[in-house]
Amino acid sequence: MLLFDALSPAPRTVRMFLAEKGLTLPTRQIDVFAGENRRAPYLAHNPAGQTPSLLLDSGACITESVAIMEYLEEVQPEPALIGATPEERAQTRQWQRRIELNVTENIHNAYHYAEGLPRFRERIPVAPEAAPGLKQVAQDRIAWLDGMLDGHVWIAGDRFTLADIWLYVWLDFAGSVNQPFDPKLRNLAPWFERVAARPSASASLHPRCRPGAVRG
């Protein structure tokens, strides 16, 4: 297998997942800031032009970070970061989906349309006028999520899962692009510190990540 990696939050979720699993994969870096992901030869592996991608020994290429992590969980089930039973897996997927649809997609698109606009205006359709509203929606949904986490050590309850990795990486990214969450949130603020203290959190930061720059 070969992992196409980059300095970006989605690839970081896979790196953090791998660190939690104790897995090491051969890696090739893709310079997304220079647009390497939007041209050949990378597009032959992932026509969507996104990172990360996982090239399998069969020649097939899995794209989308959640799909990559699902695949890796099946290859190495322990420790279970999605779940060891159908119920646990369903609960993890439920929380990850809630987070992605309500929080992280809004953070992502707000960045595209605001702080990331110089980088993305020639690559994708952008709507700068939508950025303030998307940021507001993201903050509202973060507070909504906080209200559902009473009594939870981790997002899905007592298990550290893919859902924790997903939210942590995106909130860490958000803080570096002018979208910090409210540090007074009673559940998410201490949860964030618990995740940040895990070795995988610092280990998953890209080697090119610099203080004050985009975290990924």
C-alpha positions as CSV (number, residue, x, y, z in Angstrom):
1,M,0.0,0.0,0.0
2,L,1.0,3.6,-0.6
3,L,-0.6,6.6,1.1
4,F,-0.7,9.9,-0.8
5,D,-0.5,12.4,2.1
6,A,-0.6,16.2,2.3
7,L,-0.6,19.1,4.7
8,S,-4.4,19.3,5.1
9,P,-6.9,18.3,7.8
10,A,-8.4,15.3,5.9
11,P,-5.0,13.6,5.5
12,R,-4.3,14.4,9.1
13,T,-7.3,12.4,10.2
14,V,-5.8,9.3,8.5
15,R,-2.4,10.0,10.0
16,M,-3.9,10.2,13.5
17,F,-5.9,7.0,12.8
18,L,-2.8,5.2,11.8
19,A,-0.9,6.4,14.9
20,E,-3.7,5.1,17.1
21,K,-3.6,1.8,15.3
22,G,0.2,1.6,15.5
23,L,0.4,1.3,11.8
24,T,3.0,2.7,9.5
25,L,2.5,2.9,5.7
26,P,4.8,4.0,2.9
27,T,3.9,7.6,2.1
28,R,4.2,10.0,-0.8
29,Q,3.7,13.7,-0.2
30,I,1.4,15.7,-2.4
31,D,1.9,19.5,-2.4
32,V,-1.7,20.7,-2.3
33,F,-0.7,24.4,-1.9
34,A,1.1,24.2,-5.2
35,G,-1.9,22.4,-6.8
36,E,0.0,19.1,-7.3
37,N,-3.3,17.3,-6.4
38,R,-5.0,18.9,-9.4
39,R,-2.8,17.7,-12.2
40,A,-1.1,14.6,-13.6
41,P,0.2,12.2,-12.5
42,Y,-1.9,12.4,-9.2
43,L,-5.2,12.7,-11.1
44,A,-4.6,9.2,-12.5
45,H,-5.0,7.8,-9.0
46,N,-7.7,10.2,-7.8
47,P,-9.6,12.0,-10.6
48,A,-11.4,14.1,-7.9
49,G,-8.1,15.8,-7.1
50,Q,-8.4,15.4,-3.4
51,T,-6.2,14.1,-0.7
52,P,-5.6,11.6,0.9
53,S,-5.7,8.6,-1.3
54,L,-4.6,5.0,-0.5
55,L,-3.1,3.0,-3.4
56,L,-3.6,-0.7,-2.8
57,D,-1.3,-3.5,-4.0
58,S,-4.0,-4.5,-6.4
59,G,-3.7,-1.2,-8.2
60,A,-7.1,0.0,-6.9
61,C,-7.1,3.4,-5.2
62,I,-9.3,4.3,-2.2
63,T,-10.1,7.9,-1.8
64,E,-12.0,9.9,0.9
65,S,-10.4,9.8,4.3
66,V,-13.4,8.1,6.1
67,A,-13.4,5.3,3.5
68,I,-9.7,4.8,3.9
69,M,-10.0,4.6,7.7
70,E,-12.9,2.1,7.3
71,Y,-10.7,0.0,5.0
72,L,-7.8,0.1,7.5
73,E,-10.1,-0.9,10.4
74,E,-11.0,-4.1,8.4
75,V,-7.4,-4.8,7.7
76,Q,-6.4,-4.3,11.3
77,P,-9.4,-4.5,13.6
78,E,-7.5,-3.9,16.8
79,P,-7.6,-1.5,18.5
80,A,-11.2,-0.9,17.3
81,L,-11.5,2.7,16.4
82,I,-14.9,2.3,14.6
83,G,-16.3,-0.6,16.7
84,A,-15.9,-4.2,17.6
85,T,-19.7,-5.0,17.2
86,P,-22.4,-3.9,14.7
87,E,-23.9,-1.6,17.4
88,E,-20.6,0.1,18.2
89,R,-19.8,0.6,14.5
90,A,-23.3,2.1,13.9
91,Q,-22.9,4.5,16.9
92,T,-19.4,5.7,15.7
93,R,-20.8,6.2,12.2
94,Q,-23.8,8.1,13.6
95,W,-21.6,10.6,15.5
96,Q,-19.1,11.0,12.7
97,R,-21.9,11.7,10.2
98,R,-23.5,14.2,12.5
99,I,-20.2,16.0,13.0
100,E,-19.3,16.0,9.3
101,L,-22.7,17.3,8.0
102,N,-23.3,19.9,10.7
103,V,-19.9,21.1,11.7
104,T,-16.9,20.2,9.6
105,E,-18.4,20.8,6.2
106,N,-19.4,24.3,7.2
107,I,-15.9,24.9,8.6
108,H,-14.3,23.6,5.4
109,N,-16.4,25.6,3.0
110,A,-16.1,28.8,5.1
111,Y,-12.4,28.5,4.8
112,H,-12.6,28.0,1.1
113,Y,-14.7,31.1,0.7
114,A,-12.7,33.4,3.2
115,E,-9.2,32.8,4.4
116,G,-8.5,30.2,1.7
117,L,-10.1,32.2,-1.1
118,P,-6.8,33.2,-2.8
119,R,-5.9,29.6,-3.0
120,F,-9.2,28.2,-4.1
121,R,-10.8,30.9,-6.3
122,E,-9.2,29.4,-9.5
123,R,-9.8,25.8,-8.5
124,I,-13.4,25.4,-7.3
125,P,-16.6,27.5,-7.4
126,V,-16.5,29.9,-4.5
127,A,-19.1,32.1,-2.7
128,P,-17.3,34.6,-0.5
129,E,-20.6,36.2,0.5
130,A,-21.5,32.8,2.2
131,A,-18.5,32.6,4.4
132,P,-19.8,34.6,7.4
133,G,-23.0,32.6,7.5
134,L,-21.2,29.3,7.2
135,K,-19.0,30.3,10.1
136,Q,-22.0,31.2,12.2
137,V,-23.7,27.9,11.4
138,A,-20.6,26.0,12.3
139,Q,-20.4,27.7,15.7
140,D,-24.1,27.1,16.3
141,R,-23.8,23.4,15.5
142,I,-20.7,23.1,17.7
143,A,-22.7,24.4,20.6
144,W,-25.6,22.0,19.6
145,L,-23.1,19.1,19.6
146,D,-21.8,20.2,23.0
147,G,-25.2,19.9,24.5
148,M,-25.5,16.2,23.5
149,L,-22.3,15.2,25.2
150,D,-23.2,15.4,28.8
151,G,-21.7,12.4,30.6
152,H,-19.5,11.5,27.6
153,V,-15.8,10.9,28.0
154,W,-15.4,10.6,24.2
155,I,-17.8,11.5,21.4
156,A,-19.4,8.1,21.2
157,G,-19.4,7.6,25.0
158,D,-16.6,5.7,26.7
159,R,-14.8,4.6,23.5
160,F,-12.2,6.7,21.7
161,T,-13.2,6.4,18.1
162,L,-12.9,7.7,14.5
163,A,-15.5,10.4,15.5
164,D,-13.1,11.9,18.1
165,I,-10.3,11.9,15.5
166,W,-12.5,13.6,12.9
167,L,-13.8,16.3,15.1
168,Y,-10.5,17.0,16.9
169,V,-8.5,17.5,13.7
170,W,-11.1,19.8,12.1
171,L,-11.5,21.9,15.3
172,D,-7.7,22.2,15.5
173,F,-7.7,23.3,11.9
174,A,-10.5,25.7,12.4
175,G,-8.7,27.4,15.2
176,S,-5.8,28.1,12.8
177,V,-8.1,29.7,10.2
178,N,-10.0,32.2,12.3
179,Q,-12.8,29.8,13.3
180,P,-12.0,28.9,17.0
181,F,-14.7,27.3,19.0
182,D,-16.0,28.7,22.3
183,P,-13.5,27.6,25.0
184,K,-16.3,27.9,27.6
185,L,-18.3,25.0,26.1
186,R,-18.7,22.7,29.1
187,N,-18.2,19.4,27.3
188,L,-16.2,20.1,24.2
189,A,-13.5,22.2,25.8
190,P,-12.3,19.5,28.2
191,W,-12.9,16.9,25.6
192,F,-10.6,18.8,23.2
193,E,-7.8,18.9,25.8
194,R,-8.2,15.2,26.4
195,V,-7.7,14.4,22.8
196,A,-4.9,16.9,22.4
197,A,-3.0,15.1,25.2
198,R,-3.0,11.8,23.2
199,P,0.4,11.1,21.5
200,S,-1.4,10.6,18.2
201,A,-2.5,14.3,18.2
202,S,0.9,15.8,18.1
203,A,2.4,12.9,16.0
204,S,-0.2,13.4,13.3
205,L,0.7,17.0,12.6
206,H,2.3,17.3,9.2
207,P,6.1,17.9,9.4
208,R,5.7,21.1,7.3
209,C,3.1,22.5,9.7
210,R,4.5,25.7,11.3
211,P,3.3,27.8,14.3
212,G,0.7,30.3,13.2
213,A,0.0,28.5,9.9
214,V,-2.8,26.2,8.8
215,R,-2.8,23.1,11.0
216,G,-3.1,19.9,9.1
